Amino acid sequence: MSIKEIDKEYIAGTYKRFDVEIVSGKGSKVYDENGREYIDLTSGIGVTSFGIADNEWKAAIVDQINRVQHMSNLYYTEPCALLAKALCEKTGLKKVFFSNSGAEANECAIKAARKYACDKYGEDAYTIVTLENSFHGRTVTTLAATGQEHYHELFKPLTAGFEHIRAGDMNALKTICEKKRIAAVMIECIQGEGGVIALDKDFVISLYEYCCENDILLIVDEVQTGNGRTGKLYAYMNYGITPDIVTTAKGLAGGLPIGAALFGEKTQNVFGFGDHGSTFGGNPVSCAAALSIIKRIDEKLLNEVNEKSKYIFSAFDGAEGVESVSGMGLMIGIKTVKPAAEVLGKCIENGVLCLTAKDKLRLLPALNIDFEDLKKAVEIIKNVCKE
């Protein structure tokens, strides 16, 4: 049996895979079982921040594996402590809880917000408001937080206590607050799975100010937007706000599983002993990998991300077969005249790997993608769009 046949025989059929088996890669180039080369503009859905088999990343992992691969959170380990320190110093937030994924980080944030509000305002202060078109994960609770009904349909009843409003509709939020005690509002600054749509800055600032005035926690989900993806370390920094809780995952460890919830001044001490936990969270190998990533996301790299972003926006703005371009940094959605899935298939045939988000082509290249590879990939996509 081939690898594809074995996969179909033994792996649950939750993924509609493309007919490509990736066997190796370096940087932003990957190779299939036949040795064919592809330029990767997916970075594993925003995960491989510095591309495939990055040398510094590999060295950090191997060094830690040769020391200790896992000890559990009953003991101190250096990578876990140093990563938490680096994240707090780079954001101004105060404490970190490590888990293994974005959904787990969001679960942690939801638990923390509800405990904060319960401790302060009572057991009825549990409602969390999120935005329509949002995506916060695939657990029963993070699905409830997700503001897209089609994700809910097969799994009801979902966790209670979530309300959804349209992005920009402050009146809807105020109406909910008149009826219920709100523990938190949870947003993505760019709705990735919702079509790569950046929230309006005035709305985000108004929301932030309203939350501050009413002691409602603001949670910003940076699972996809974080770790340099938008041209800042975290997307909320583009909006001039400071959330109470920030969640992140995907690109943080460059290809190994990790999730993190970062707590601000109000929430730093919300959890006590035994209130939350994770067997694998803070794993020293994943944390060592993340340290190798986070310390290299500096102003020089972020400037390069913004330069590449400007190039991509400029290249597709007004291009034949392209209706619009959205997003921020190297998180970009392209609305094509032809169906996005059709464009994606043709791109693969021509040696470029992309993603989709609703009706758009989605680009999430490695932050350090070589400019020549990026230009070559963009030209291929433009040609596919206009054919």
Stockholm file with secondary structure:
# STOCKHOLM 1.0

chainA/1-387         MSIKEIDKEYIAGTYKRFDVEIVSGKGSKVYDENGREYIDLTSGIGVTSFGIADNEWKAAIVDQINRVQHMSNLYYTEPCALLAKALCEKTGLKKVFFSNSGAEANECAIKAARKYACDKYGEDAYTIVTLENSFHGRTVTTLAATGQEHYHELFKPLTAGFEHIRAGDMNALKTICEKKRIAAVMIECIQGEGGVIALDKDFVISLYEYCCENDILLIVDEVQTGNGRTGKLYAYMNYGITPDIVTTAKGLAGGLPIGAALFGEKTQNVFGFGDHGSTFGGNPVSCAAALSIIKRIDEKLLNEVNEKSKYIFSAFDGAEGVESVSGMGLMIGIKTVKPAAEVLGKCIENGVLCLTAKDKLRLLPALNIDFEDLKKAVEIIKNVCKE
#=GR chainA/1-387 SS CCHHHHHHHHSCSCCCCCSCCEEEEEBTEEEETTCCEEEESSHHHHTCTTCBTCHHHHHHHHHHHTTCSCCCTTSCCHHHHHHHHHHHHHHCCCEEEEESSHHHHHHHHHHHHHHHHHHHHCTTCCEEEEEBTCCCCSSHHHHHHSBCGGGTTTSCSCCSCEEEECTTCHHHHHHHHHHSCEEEEEECSEETTTTSEECCHHHHHHHHHHHHHTTCEEEEEETTTTTTTTSSSSGGGGTTCCCSEEEECGGGGTTSCCEEEEECTTTTTSCCTTSSCCSSTTCHHHHHHHHHHHTTCCHHHHHHHHHHHHHHHHHHTTCTTEEEEEEETTEEEEEESSCHHHHHHHHHHTTEECEEETTEEEECCCTTCCHHHHHHHHHHHHHHHHC
#=GC SS_cons         CCHHHHHHHHSCSCCCCCSCCEEEEEBTEEEETTCCEEEESSHHHHTCTTCBTCHHHHHHHHHHHTTCSCCCTTSCCHHHHHHHHHHHHHHCCCEEEEESSHHHHHHHHHHHHHHHHHHHHCTTCCEEEEEBTCCCCSSHHHHHHSBCGGGTTTSCSCCSCEEEECTTCHHHHHHHHHHSCEEEEEECSEETTTTSEECCHHHHHHHHHHHHHTTCEEEEEETTTTTTTTSSSSGGGGTTCCCSEEEECGGGGTTSCCEEEEECTTTTTSCCTTSSCCSSTTCHHHHHHHHHHHTTCCHHHHHHHHHHHHHHHHHHTTCTTEEEEEEETTEEEEEESSCHHHHHHHHHHTTEECEEETTEEEECCCTTCCHHHHHHHHHHHHHHHHC
//
